Amino acid sequence: MTGFFLHPNSKEEIIDSFDEDIIVTNHSGFIVKASKISGRHYGIHAEDLLGKSVYDLEKKGIFSPAITPIVLQQKKKVVVIQTTPSGQKALITGMPFFNESGEVEFVLSYSYEVSELLVIQEYMKGLENEMSLAKEELALLRKENLAIDGLVIENRSTRIAYESARNAATLDVSVVIYGEIGTGKSTMAKFIHNESSRKEGPFIEIDCETIPEAMFERELVGGLFEDRETGLLTLSRGGTLYLKGIDKLALHLQVKLIKILKACKYTPIHSDSERALDVRLISSSEVGLSEAVSNKKFHRDLYYLLHIIPIQLKPLRERKEDLSALLSTYLHQFTTIYKCEKKLTDDLFNQLLNLDWDGNHSELKNVMERLVVQSTSNVITAKDLPPEYRKEATDDLSVIHLEGRTLPSILEDVEMKVLRDAQERYRTTTEIAKFLGISQPSVVRKLKKYIEFE
C-alpha cells in the first residue's frame, strides 16, 4: 500500500501548497477542495465542483472516467486519460492519502491537457509508418541491386549468400566462395570487389587449374623486366586477387603461397628488394576445403589463411525460383542480341525447369542461346531442344499393345500414359486438371490409381 498519511483536517494545507489543477475528494467521493483552475477542463467553475459527487459527475459525462473510485479500489497511485465534455483529452493522476488507521481518507488528483502529447504521438506513429515503408523500399532496392551481370536473385538461399557477400565486402579479409561449376563464383567475387573499399583498384583473376605449375611462381610474384614490374601480386596491388579453383592448386605451390601470405611480403624475380603485400584475396572452390584438408589434398595452413569468411552458392537444381527467372532473363537477353521475338511453350518451360543443369548458369545460358538461334519459329517448343536434352518417348501413345486385351484395359493404359505426360508437363494437380479438362479431385484419384500404387 503506497501513498501519504493525512490528517482529516489538513486538506487546506495540501491544496494551498500546489499551484496546479487539483481536486481533492473524500472517501465517499465528494469533492471537498478544488483549485481555482481545476474546472477549466470540464467547462465549469471550480466553486461549482465543490460538494459534488464524482459518481454523479461521471454519470453526467463530466468526468469520463472518474479517477477517485479507481484509487479507492486499488489504494495506490493511478494514472488515466479522461475525455472532457468538450472532447479534449486530459492526463489525470490520482493519489491516495491515508488516515492513521491506514484507510484512504482523501484522494488528490491533478491533471493537464494531453492534446499536444497526442498530436506528437500521432506524429511519431506516422514517422514509424514512414520508417517501415522506407525499410521495405530499401530491402527492395537492395534486392534489385543484387541482380547483377544477369544473375537474377529470387531464391532465399542465394539472397542470403549475396547479403553475406555484401557484408564481407566491408571487411578487408579473405573470402572463400564454394559452389559447383557455373554457379556464379566469379560473378560473386567481382561483386565483393565492387562493394569493397578496393573497388577503385584492379580485379585480377588467376585460374589455379589451368596455369602451368612451372609458371605459377613467376606469374604470382613477377619480376623486373625492362624497368617494368610484372606479376599478379604487383598488378593487383590496391585491389583484389581472385584465386579461381584454389582446390586445384598443387600442394608444393600451396606452400609457396603460404610463405607469402604469412610474411605479408614478396620479392619479385631479379629484384633485391621486398614488396609489401597489398591485395585482398578471394578464392573459390568446387569442393569443401576442410574435406580436402582431411584427405591431404589441401594444406591446413593455407586453409586457415584463406578460410576467414566462407560463402556457399547452391546449384540451380536447388534454386527453382532463380531458375524460373533466369529462363525469362536469358530468353530476353538473346532475343535482344539477335533481334528477334520468340517465346517458350509451357511444355518446354516446364521441361527446362526439371532438368538437372549440372553446368548451372554456364550450361543454362548455352542452351538458351542455342534455342533462340536454332529454332525456326517464333514459338520455341520441346522439339527445338538439342538432342542430348530431349526426353525419350517412353510413354508414346502410338505404342499400345492390343493383342489379347480388353477395351477397358486398353483405355486404362491410354489414361495412364496421358496422366504421366501431364504430370511431367505441369507441377500441380490443379494445372493438370485444367489441361485435361477434368476436376482436380478426379486427377488426384487417377494419379493414386495409376501412378502411386501401380
Stockholm file with secondary structure:
# STOCKHOLM 1.0

chainA/1-454         MTGFFLHPNSKEEIIDSFDEDIIVTNHSGFIVKASKISGRHYGIHAEDLLGKSVYDLEKKGIFSPAITPIVLQQKKKVVVIQTTPSGQKALITGMPFFNESGEVEFVLSYSYEVSELLVIQEYMKGLENEMSLAKEELALLRKENLAIDGLVIENRSTRIAYESARNAATLDVSVVIYGEIGTGKSTMAKFIHNESSRKEGPFIEIDCETIPEAMFERELVGGLFEDRETGLLTLSRGGTLYLKGIDKLALHLQVKLIKILKACKYTPIHSDSERALDVRLISSSEVGLSEAVSNKKFHRDLYYLLHIIPIQLKPLRERKEDLSALLSTYLHQFTTIYKCEKKLTDDLFNQLLNLDWDGNHSELKNVMERLVVQSTSNVITAKDLPPEYRKEATDDLSVIHLEGRTLPSILEDVEMKVLRDAQERYRTTTEIAKFLGISQPSVVRKLKKYIEFE
#=GR chainA/1-454 SS CCSEECCGGGHHHHHHTCCSCEEEEETTSBEEEECTTTTTTTTSCHHHHTTCBHHHHHHTTSSSSCSHHHHHHHCSCEEEEEECTTSCEEEEEEEEEECTTSSEEEEEEEEEECHHHHHHHHHHHHHHHHHHHHHHHHHHHHHHHTCBTTBCCCSHHHHHHHHHHHHHHTSCSCEEEECCTTSSHHHHHHHHHHHSTTTTSCEEEEETTTSCHHHHHHHHHCBEETTEECSHHHHTTTSEEEEETGGGSCHHHHHHHHHHHHHTEECCBTCSSCEECCCEEEEEESSCHHHHHHTTSSCHHHHHHHTTEEEECCCGGGCHHHHHHHHHHHHHHHHHHTTCCCEECHHHHHHHHTSCCTTHHHHHHHHHHHHHHHCSSSEECGGGSCGGGCCCCTTCTTCCCCTTCCHHHHHHHHHHHHHHHHHHHCSSHHHHHHHHTSCHHHHHHHHIIIIITC
#=GC SS_cons         CCSEECCGGGHHHHHHTCCSCEEEEETTSBEEEECTTTTTTTTSCHHHHTTCBHHHHHHTTSSSSCSHHHHHHHCSCEEEEEECTTSCEEEEEEEEEECTTSSEEEEEEEEEECHHHHHHHHHHHHHHHHHHHHHHHHHHHHHHHTCBTTBCCCSHHHHHHHHHHHHHHTSCSCEEEECCTTSSHHHHHHHHHHHSTTTTSCEEEEETTTSCHHHHHHHHHCBEETTEECSHHHHTTTSEEEEETGGGSCHHHHHHHHHHHHHTEECCBTCSSCEECCCEEEEEESSCHHHHHHTTSSCHHHHHHHTTEEEECCCGGGCHHHHHHHHHHHHHHHHHHTTCCCEECHHHHHHHHTSCCTTHHHHHHHHHHHHHHHCSSSEECGGGSCGGGCCCCTTCTTCCCCTTCCHHHHHHHHHHHHHHHHHHHCSSHHHHHHHHTSCHHHHHHHHIIIIITC
//
